[in-house]
Amino acid sequence: MLESIALPTVPLLSPGTSAQPAHESLSVLLRRIIDEPRLDQLLEHDIGLEEELISEARTIARRAYPPDHTTDRQSASWIDHDARDELHRALVVLYQQHVRLPTDSSLANQYHPLPCRLLHELERPWENDMLRRLEANHGFSSEALPEDPSSFAGWYRSAAFGHPLYEHDLYAFVASEATRAQLEWFFRMECAGEAAFDDLVALAQLGTRGEVKMEMASNYWDEMGKGKSHAVHTHLFHRLIEGLDLRSPDASELPWQVLAGVNVMLWACIPRRNAFRAQGALGAVELLAPQRCTRVVHGALRVGMKKKAVVYYGAHAIIDIGHAEGWLGHVIEPQVRSFPDSRIGIAEGLLIRADASLDYFDYCLAAVRSIAA
């Protein structure tokens, strides 16, 4: 039986049961330590543990995202993939403290100084790389963003549709070439990031008012199946995975390209300093989803999957067209009208989300082709 696909456990990522190596990775150690009910006593007893954890986090982060390099594409030869894998697995553990229910853990250490410091050490170099990438790859400049709300919405649309992600080769491959086995592998990768848009919208709407909040509420209600439990989008995705008899992957099985897509959305939606970036990132999902979901449905039907099995993608291929227009007209424009400087965060969120998805799609296309034979 699959784990709950609600965000609190990172959508469809099971906690993992494989034997641990002799030397625990940072992510495994973090999960154990931050669940410790007497963390202060542990740190007082084990002198030096706190400093060792912080030092290891800092070392991993600098290996993963060195300050003298900027990510272009995920296949760059200089990238330390092992370090990025571990960094993003550790970030998943830390972000979970802010989005879970206190079921298998009391979450008593959610705001303990140690996990907060570790989050800072891991997050800062990654965030710096994402922001440098905007300037290096897209020539991003806040001064060049239109100040008029309607003009900015036009810029936002053009930036989304002009990003390399929009016509990615993965779309054509999934629609026209992928075998059933390749599509099933792709759906397992999708488990990491597809099933929690409702919770992300709920987080993003905090502090908003008026037209912006109403549009987010409407979007959330659609995610909730308009009050019909069988139509809730998380349930639709859950049924897709169960219907195809697939196993949800453990976080330890997933590479950084997959986990970074999850972490980008949590990075944007959890801390309030990123509230405008969250609006930009969520809008990017809405604007770019119809193209992708339409191709996925075509591919699934082509290999003999039943239409009802992929109703999740079929629904998003249609309703996200309206969601995208609603987000542009009732979130982005009024937000920029009320707070002109918000356009900077919104623009950053759009491009950061698109870049993360580009890494994910580049990885998936390369990996899925190796499955063919």
Protein Blocks (a to p, Z undefined) as FASTA:
>chain_A
ZZdfbfkloghiaebjadcdfbdcfklmmmmmmmpmblmlmmmmmghklmmmmmmmmmmm
mmmmcckbccfbfkbfklcfklmmmmmmmmmmmmmmmmcccfkbgklmmmgmklmmmmmm
mmmmmmmmmmmmmmmmnopafklpcfblklmmmmmmmmmmmpmklmgcklmmmmmmocfk
lmmmmmmmmmmmmmmmmmmmmmmmgopahjlmmmmmmmmmmmnonopaklpmklmmmmmm
mmnopacddfklpcfklmmmmmmmmmmmmpmklmmmmmmmmmmmmmmmmmmmmmmmmmmm
mnopafklmmmmmmmmmmmmmmmmmmmmmmmmmmmmmmmmlmmmmmmmmmmmmmmmmmmm
mmmmmmmmmmmZZ
